[in-house]
Amino acid sequence: AIPNFVKGRQTAQQNACVNNLRQIDGAKKQWALESKKADSDTPTRADLEPLFPNKQFPTCPAGGTYTIHRVSEPPECSHAGHKLSN
């Protein structure tokens, strides 16, 4: 039962992280549209925070760190397996 519990927890954390990455990607696009920025521009965490509920930037439930990247590139998580598919 323990291995199934661990696998279930890892899957839930991965799904939550991918959802966070989707939110970050949407916030980047909203920031670019509202600020009249190009796809080559890179927002900062401070630029995006006001676009999230309670002005709080999401965090990876498994302890990974997020890299925002340019507007045209998807954000990434440092935790293995947590990736936003195109």
N, C-alpha and C positions, 0 to 999 in steps of 0.2 A: 504494500500500500504506500510506503514511503516514496519509492521511485515515481509512482504515478502522481503523488502530491507535488513533488519537486518539478516534474515535467509540466503539470498543470499551472503551477505558479510561474514558471519560466515563460510559458505560452501567454499567460495573462499579462505579464510584464512586457513582453514583446509587442503584444497587440496594443497596449496602452501607449507604449513608446511610439509606435508607428502612427497612432492617432495624434500624438503630440507633434510629430514631424509634419503631418498633414496640416495641423493648425498653424504651425510656424510658416509653412509654405504659403498658406492662404494669407497670413498676416503680411508676409513679404510682398505679395502681389497687391494687397490692399494699400500698403505703405507706398509702393511704387506708383500706383494710380493716383492716390491722394496727394502725393508730394511731387508728382510729375517727374519721376526718376526713370532712367533707362534700365533695360535688362542687365546692363553691365555694372550697375551700381550695387553696392553691398550695404544693407542696413545694419545698424548696431542693435544690440539687445535693447538698449534704451529707446531706440526708434520704434521697436515693435511692442514693448511692454504695454503702452496705452491701448493697444488693439486687443488685448486678452482680457477675459473676465477678471475683475478685481485688479487689473493692471499687473498681473503676476505671470511672468514668463514660465512656461511649463518646464518640468524637470523629469528626467528619465527615472522610472520607478526602480530600475536595476542599478542606478548609480552612474550611468554613462553621462557624458557631456555632449552638448549639442554644438555643432558648427553651422553657422547660418548660411554662409556662402553668398554669391551674387543672386540677384533676383531670378536670373535664368537657370540657376542650378538648384537642385533639391537640397534641403538641409540634411545633415548627417548626424548620427549618434556614434559615439566612440565605443559603445558596447557591441560586441560581436553578434551578428544576426539581426540587429535592429536597423533595418534599412527601409527607406521609402521607395516602393516600386513605382516606376513611371507608368 
